[in-house]
Amino acid sequence: MDLFGEFEWRGLVYDATEGLRDVLAREKLTSYIGFDPTAASLHVGSLLPMVSLARLQRFGHPPIAVVGGGTGMIGDPSGKATERALLTVEQVEANVEGIRTQLSRFLDFENTSTPARLVNNAEWLTKLSAIEFMRDVGKYFTVNYMLAKESVKRRSDSDEGISYTEFSYLLLQSYDFLVLHDRFTCTLQLGGSDQWGNITAGVDLIRRLRSAKAHGLVMPLITTASGAKFGKTEAGAVWLDPNLTSPFRFYQFWLNTDDSDVGRYLRYFTFLERPAIEQLEDATRRAPESR
């Protein structure tokens, strides 16, 4: 099974740019996913993108994990009803280091045939002047185009509105894609379904400035059987750092998974083959008390 087919049967394809299936079947694409350093640790909601990068690497597609040391100082409005509190440079840098350690547990950075990379977008964004940003990036996006993006539209229609800081986030993420394309020939960006507008903006920027084809794939936002946001409990987020979420509570989080979610989570978060997962799903249906 090819990579696109693998993602598809696991239920990981919410939307994708035209032609991606064919390209993945014949080429090894360098791809990336961004991670927002708004906390000292990632939480279980970040497991899907982390495992997805590892899955890409196993299929021979070089993955790049981008830690948003630059964009993290602004904040992504996607999926947010209100503006985030801005972090200090020192807070972001400390968070980046914690996330770097966690990502290294999923990706093989020593692999020479399919190398994984870890980069911090502060490396180029902090060197980008306002004039360069407006001339080299902003010039290629109309306000109408940006307002049509769901993440911007939802916030601009709210009582609070959206600040220029968050309004410009889409352009900065697009610029990230362009830089990665130029440096590492990166042509695929993945993310959650709430990132579709940001990802396609980057695809458009690469097409306009480099006359090159780039692609995007977004995965579904995970909810539990009850419709609750995955990774959120009454006690708060479930962190990957044992100092923030104890190993016992982490174990309990997974143990308390609804029976109807077991098969889906096995497809999302494990590397088990299809027959093994289907066998476990069948066993759970027949004897859920034995799980």
C-alpha positions in Angstrom: 0.0 0.0 0.0 1.3 3.5 -0.9 1.5 6.3 1.6 -1.7 8.0 0.6 -3.6 4.8 0.8 -2.1 4.2 4.2 -3.3 7.6 5.4 -6.7 7.0 3.8 -7.5 3.7 5.5 -6.3 5.0 8.8 -8.9 7.8 8.4 -6.2 10.5 8.3 -7.2 12.3 5.1 -9.7 15.1 5.7 -8.7 17.0 2.6 -5.8 17.2 0.2 -4.7 19.2 -2.8 -5.4 17.9 -6.2 -3.0 15.3 -7.5 -1.3 14.5 -4.2 -2.1 10.8 -4.4 -0.4 10.4 -7.8 2.7 12.4 -6.7 3.1 10.4 -3.5 2.9 7.2 -5.5 5.8 8.1 -7.8 8.0 10.5 -5.7 9.6 10.8 -2.3 8.4 14.1 -1.0 10.0 16.2 1.8 7.2 17.3 4.0 6.7 19.2 7.2 4.4 19.8 10.1 4.6 22.8 12.4 4.4 22.6 16.2 3.3 25.6 18.3 5.6 26.3 21.4 2.9 27.9 23.5 3.6 25.6 26.4 6.7 23.8 27.9 5.4 20.5 26.6 3.3 19.1 23.8 0.1 17.3 24.8 -1.7 14.2 23.5 -3.4 16.3 20.9 0.0 16.7 19.2 0.5 12.9 19.0 -1.2 12.6 15.7 1.1 15.0 13.8 4.1 13.5 15.6 3.2 9.9 14.7 2.3 11.1 11.1 5.8 12.5 10.6 7.2 9.2 11.8 4.9 7.4 9.4 6.2 9.5 6.6 9.8 8.7 7.5 9.0 5.0 7.5 7.6 5.2 4.0 10.8 6.9 2.8 9.6 10.5 2.8 12.0 12.9 4.6 10.1 14.7 7.4 10.7 18.1 8.8 9.4 19.2 12.2 9.1 22.9 12.4 9.0 24.4 15.9 7.4 27.8 15.7 9.9 29.8 17.8 9.0 32.8 15.5 5.3 32.3 14.9 4.8 31.3 18.5 5.5 34.8 19.6 2.4 35.9 17.6 -0.1 33.0 17.9 -2.2 31.2 15.3 -5.9 32.3 15.2 -7.0 29.0 13.7 -9.6 27.4 15.9 -9.4 30.1 18.5 -12.3 32.3 19.6 -10.1 34.9 21.3 -6.5 36.1 20.9 -3.8 34.3 22.8 -1.7 36.1 25.4 1.7 36.9 23.9 4.7 35.0 25.3 8.0 36.5 26.0 11.0 35.6 23.9 12.5 33.7 26.9 9.3 31.7 27.4 9.2 30.7 23.8 12.8 29.7 23.7 12.4 27.5 26.8 9.3 25.9 25.4 11.1 25.2 22.1 13.8 23.2 23.9 11.2 21.1 25.7 9.4 20.3 22.5 12.6 19.5 20.7 13.3 16.7 23.2 9.9 15.3 22.8 10.0 15.3 19.0 13.4 13.4 19.0 11.6 10.4 20.6 9.5 10.0 17.5 11.8 10.9 14.6 15.1 9.3 13.6 17.5 12.2 13.1 20.4 9.8 12.5 18.8 8.2 9.5 21.0 8.9 6.5 18.8 7.5 3.8 15.6 9.3 4.9 16.8 12.1 7.2 14.5 13.8 9.6 15.1 17.5 10.4 14.1 19.7 13.2 14.2 23.4 12.5 13.0 26.5 14.4 11.3 29.2 12.2 12.7 31.9 14.5 15.9 31.3 12.5 14.5 33.1 9.5 11.5 35.0 10.8 13.4 37.1 13.3 15.7 38.2 10.5 12.8 39.2 8.3 12.3 43.0 8.2 8.9 44.6 8.0 9.8 46.0 4.6 10.9 42.7 3.2 7.8 41.0 4.6 5.4 43.5 2.9 7.4 43.5 -0.3 8.3 39.8 -0.7 5.2 38.2 0.9 2.3 40.5 1.6 2.4 41.8 -2.0 1.1 38.4 -3.2 -2.0 38.2 -1.1 -5.1 40.4 -1.3 -7.0 41.3 1.8 -10.1 39.7 0.2 -8.2 36.4 -0.2 -7.2 36.5 3.5 -10.6 37.5 4.8 -12.1 34.5 2.9 -10.0 32.1 5.0 -12.2 30.4 7.6 -9.9 31.1 10.5 -9.8 34.8 9.8 -13.5 35.1 8.8 -14.7 33.5 12.0 -12.6 35.8 14.2 -13.4 39.0 12.1 -17.1 38.3 12.5 -16.9 37.9 16.2 -17.4 40.7 18.8 -13.7 40.7 19.7 -12.5 40.8 16.1 -8.9 39.9 15.1 -5.7 41.9 15.5 -3.3 42.6 12.7 -0.8 40.5 14.6 -2.9 37.4 14.3 -4.3 38.4 10.9 -0.7 38.3 9.5 -0.1 34.8 10.9 -1.3 33.2 7.7 1.4 35.1 5.7 4.1 34.0 8.1 3.2 30.4 7.9 3.1 30.7 4.1 6.6 32.2 4.2 7.7 29.2 6.3 6.6 26.9 3.5 8.5 29.0 1.0 11.7 28.9 3.0 11.5 25.2 3.5 10.8 24.7 -0.2 13.9 26.7 -1.0 16.2 25.1 1.6 15.1 21.5 1.6 12.9 21.1 -1.5 9.9 20.7 0.8 6.8 20.3 -1.3 4.2 19.0 1.2 2.7 20.4 4.4 0.5 18.5 6.7 -1.7 19.7 9.6 -5.1 19.6 11.2 -8.2 20.4 9.2 -8.2 23.9 10.8 -4.9 24.6 9.1 -6.3 24.2 5.5 -6.4 27.9 4.8 -2.9 28.5 6.0 -1.5 25.5 4.1 -3.2 26.4 0.8 -1.9 30.0 1.2 1.7 28.5 1.3 1.0 26.4 -1.7 -0.2 29.5 -3.6 2.9 31.5 -2.6 5.3 28.8 -3.8 3.4 28.6 -7.1 3.5 32.4 -7.6 7.1 33.0 -6.6 8.8 29.8 -7.7 6.4 28.5 -10.4 6.6 25.2 -8.6 4.0 22.7 -7.5 3.5 22.2 -3.7 0.8 20.2 -1.9 -1.1 20.1 1.4 -2.9 17.4 3.3 -5.0 18.0 6.4 -6.1 15.4 9.0 -9.3 15.4 10.9 -9.5 17.2 14.3 -9.9 14.4 16.8 -12.9 14.3 19.1 -14.0 11.6 21.5 -17.1 9.5 21.1 -19.0 12.1 23.2 -17.8 14.9 21.0 -15.3 16.4 23.4 -12.0 17.7 22.2 -9.4 15.0 22.3 -6.8 15.4 25.0 -8.9 17.6 27.2 -10.2 16.3 30.5 -11.9 17.8 33.6 -8.4 18.1 35.1 -7.1 19.9 32.0 -4.8 19.0 29.2 -2.9 15.6 29.1 0.7 16.5 28.6 3.5 14.4 27.2 5.9 15.6 30.0 5.7 13.3 33.0 6.3 16.4 35.3 3.1 17.9 34.0 1.0 14.8 33.7 1.9 11.8 35.8 2.5 8.5 34.1 -0.4 7.1 36.1 -2.8 9.8 34.9 -1.5 9.4 31.3 -2.2 5.7 31.5 -5.6 6.3 32.9 -6.4 8.7 30.1 -5.9 5.9 27.5 -7.5 3.2 29.7 -10.7 5.3 29.9 -11.0 5.5 26.2 -14.6 4.7 25.0 -14.8 1.3 23.4 -16.1 2.9 20.2 -12.9 4.9 19.9 -10.5 2.1 20.3 -10.2 1.1 16.6 -9.9 4.7 15.5 -7.1 5.5 18.0 -5.3 2.3 17.0 -5.3 3.5 13.4 -4.3 7.0 14.3 -1.6 6.4 16.9 0.0 3.1 16.2 2.0 1.4 13.5 0.1 -1.9 13.8 -0.9 -3.4 10.4 -4.5 -3.5 9.2 -5.2 -7.2 10.1 -3.9 -6.7 13.7 -6.1 -3.6 14.2 -9.2 -5.3 12.7 -8.6 -8.3 15.0 -8.4 -6.0 18.0 -11.5 -4.1 16.9 -13.4 -7.4 16.6 -12.2 -8.6 20.0 -13.3 -5.3 21.6 -16.8 -5.6 20.0 -17.2 -9.2 21.1 -15.8 -8.8 24.7 -15.3 -5.1 25.6 -14.9 -6.1 29.3 -11.7 -7.9 28.4 -10.0 -4.9 26.8 
